């Protein structure tokens, strides 16, 4: 691969995952409206949202490869977004406690020929039953803030995970194996 790669994301976790690849890349991102179209299924919504994040960057760097993505936590037909505050984080963690939930990441890769490669990965995560003390401790760490579903599997919340089916890195924020495979094909 000879083209420059640009990660259209402000996420430090996605940046760390991209650093696992053998290629140099840069980061440039814009804020986009993350409202989902409720008439579409989750996977289609996430692929489109990933493209909304990638497109402005692809226009800015038309000769390069741009990667956009978005990750959500989903349980009981509801998307659990980033917590607004500590109380909201506690509510989200109580909802996940002792249960399975799904983590979806939509990805859009736009190459220099304006070809779009879109896909969505799903991973199932099962949390142990959390005590009030565990939830309070975790929220007081500050780690849940800014993370979908109020947790980061790569941090202290890893203590709460009983099992996982699917790509671990998808839960961190980017299904890096699939991204790597797609980039190798370009």
C-alpha positions, 0 to 999 in steps of 0.5 A: 500500500502506497497511499496515505491513510487517514483515520477520521476519528477523535478516539484515542482507542481507535488511534491505538488500534491503528498503530498495530498496523504496519502503515503510517497514518494520520488523524483528522476528524469532523463532528457530525450529527450522529442521529440514526434513521430509525427506519433502518436497522442498526447495522445500516445506520452504523455503516452510514454514520461511519461514511458521514464521518469519513466523507468530509475527510475524503473530500479534504484528502482525495488522493488518500484512504480514509477510515470512518467508524462508529461504535454503539452498545445495544441492549433491550432494543435500546442504544446505550450512548455515552453517559451524560454524568456519573448518575447516568453512567451508574444507570447504564452499568446497572442495565448491563449488570448480569446480562449479555449485550451487543456491541456494533461497530460500523466502518467505512473505508473510502479509497482514492478512487472514491470506492466505499467499503462498508461493513459492520461487526457485532460482538456479544459481551456478557457482564457479571452481576455487578454490586453497587460497590463495584459500580460506584468504584468504577464510576468514581474512576472516571473511566465510563465517561465518554464511552458508549455503554459507560465502559471501556473493556480494555480498562477496569471494566474488563474485570466485569466481563464473563464472556465475549463472542466475537472480535474483542477489538470491535468492543474497544472501538475498531474491528482491526483485523477486518480493517487490516484485511480490507486495507491489504486488498486496496 
